[in-house]
């Protein structure tokens, strides 16, 4: 049981470190999307499944087709849950990426918001270190903890 606790603390440490890095790099970047712009007034969100955008002077996905403009009055992807705005949401987003459930969508949303020059480095190292290495350590400890019990069960005589 003690090795599993040590591995759980290692997983928590990796999540905290990547959440802090994500806060520094991506805080507040995923709340802009394309809105309709008609007659000098902002209208509704222009896309059925909105994605973050970048302002016209920044890198990233730009609005502009069909009279749309990038504004920042949007809660964000997944109804505002997937973001790096505070520590709790950053840890949740990092956990989502470590489990490899939708991590590419998060990568693409960050690319749309700030450009694709550096976010790939953050997410690729997160997947290699967090998912491939740390979570496989958890599986190794779990399988190692059950092997003595399985061996003992084979050596004991059955009560038939």
For each residue, the residues with C-beta under 8 A, 3 or more apart:
1: 4 5 145
2: 5 6
3: 6 7 141 144 145
4: 1 7 8 138 141 142 145
5: 1 2 8 9
6: 2 3 9 10
7: 3 4 10 11 134 137 138 141
8: 4 5 11 12 138
9: 5 6 12 13
10: 6 7 13 14 134 137
11: 7 8 14 15 98 130 134 135 138
12: 8 9 15 16
13: 9 10 16 17
14: 10 11 17 18 98 129 130 134
15: 11 12 18 19 91 94 95 98 130
16: 12 13 19 20 91
17: 13 14 20 21
18: 14 15 21 22 94 122 126 130
19: 15 16 22 23 84 87 90 91 93 94
20: 16 17 23 24 87 90
21: 17 18 24 25 122
22: 18 19 25 26 27 84 90 93 94 122
23: 19 20 26 27 84 86 87 90
24: 20 21 27
25: 21 22 84 118 119 122
26: 22 23 29 30 83 84 110 113 114 119
27: 22 23 24 84 85
28: 31 85
29: 26 32 52 84 110 113 114
30: 26 52 76 77 82 83 84 85 109 110 113
31: 28 52 72 73 74 75 76 83 85
32: 29 52 53 54 55 70 71 72 74 113
33: 45 47 50 51 52 53 70 71 74
34: 45 46 47 50 53 63 68 69 70
35: 42 43 44 45 46 63 68 69 70 71 73
36: 42 43 44 45 46 67 68
37: 40 41 42 43 67 68 69
38: 41 43 67
39:
40: 37
41: 37 38
42: 35 36 37 69 71 73
43: 35 36 37 38 46
44: 35 36
45: 33 34 35 36 50 74
46: 34 35 36 43 50 63 66 68
47: 33 34 50 51
48:
49:
50: 33 34 45 46 47 74
51: 33 47 61 77 108 109 112
52: 29 30 31 32 33 60 61 74 76 77 109 110 112 113
53: 32 33 34 60 61 62 63 70 112 113
54: 32 58 59 60 61 62 70 112 113 114 115
55: 32 58 70
56: 62 64 70
57:
58: 54 55 114 115
59: 54 114 115 116 117
60: 52 53 54 111 112 113 114 115
61: 51 52 53 54 111 112 113
62: 53 54 56 70
63: 34 35 46 53 68 69 70
64: 56 68 69
65: 68
66: 46
67: 36 37 38
68: 34 35 36 37 46 63 64 65
69: 34 35 37 42 63 64
70: 32 33 34 35 53 54 55 56 62 63
71: 32 33 35 42 74
72: 31 32
73: 31 35 42
74: 31 32 33 45 50 52 71
75: 31 79 80
76: 30 31 52 79 80 81 82 83 85
77: 30 51 52 80 81 82 83 105 106 109
78: 81 82
79: 75 76
80: 75 76 77 83
81: 76 77 78 89 92
82: 30 76 77 78 89 92 93 96 106 109
83: 26 30 31 76 77 80 89 90 93
84: 19 22 23 25 26 27 29 30 89 90 93
85: 27 28 30 31 76 89 90
86: 23 89 90
87: 19 20 23 90 91
88: 91 92
89: 81 82 83 84 85 86 92 93
90: 19 20 22 23 83 84 85 86 87 93 94
91: 15 16 19 87 88 94 95
92: 81 82 88 89 95 96
93: 19 22 82 83 84 89 90 96 97 106
94: 15 18 19 22 90 91 97 98 126 130
95: 15 91 92 98 99
96: 82 92 93 99 101 102 103 106
97: 93 94 100 103 106 123 126 127 130 131
98: 11 14 15 94 95 103 126 127 130 131 134 135
99: 95 96 131 135
100: 97 103 127 131
101: 96
102: 96 105 106
103: 96 97 98 100 106 107 123 126 127
104: 107 108
105: 77 102 108 109
106: 77 82 93 96 97 102 103 109 110 123
107: 103 104 110 111 119 120 123
108: 51 104 105 111 112
109: 30 51 52 77 82 105 106 112 113
110: 26 29 30 52 106 107 113 114 119 123
111: 60 61 107 108 114 115 116 119 120
112: 51 52 53 54 60 61 108 109
113: 26 29 30 32 52 53 54 60 61 109 110
114: 26 29 54 58 59 60 110 111 119
115: 54 58 59 60 111 118 119
116: 59 111 119 120
117: 59
118: 25 115 121 122
119: 25 26 107 110 111 114 115 116 122 123
120: 107 111 116 123 124
121: 118 124 125
122: 18 21 22 25 118 119 125 126
123: 97 103 106 107 110 119 120 126 127
124: 120 121 127 128
125: 121 122 128 129
126: 18 94 97 98 103 122 123 129 130 131
127: 97 98 100 103 123 124 130 131 132
128: 124 125 131 132 133
129: 14 125 126 132 133 134
130: 11 14 15 18 94 97 98 126 127 133 134 135
131: 97 98 99 100 126 127 128 134 135
132: 127 128 129 135 136
133: 128 129 130 136 137
134: 7 10 11 14 98 129 130 131 137 138
135: 11 98 99 130 131 132 138 139
136: 132 133 139 140
137: 7 10 133 134 140 141
138: 4 7 8 11 134 135 141 142
139: 135 136 142 143
140: 136 137 143 144
141: 3 4 7 137 138 144 145
142: 4 138 139 145 146
143: 139 140 146 147
144: 3 140 141 147
145: 1 3 4 141 142 148 149
146: 142 143 149 150
147: 143 144 150 151
148: 145 151 152
149: 145 146 152 153
150: 146 147 153 154
151: 147 148 154 155
152: 148 149 155 156
153: 149 150 156
154: 150 151
155: 151 152
156: 152 153
157:
158:
159:
160:
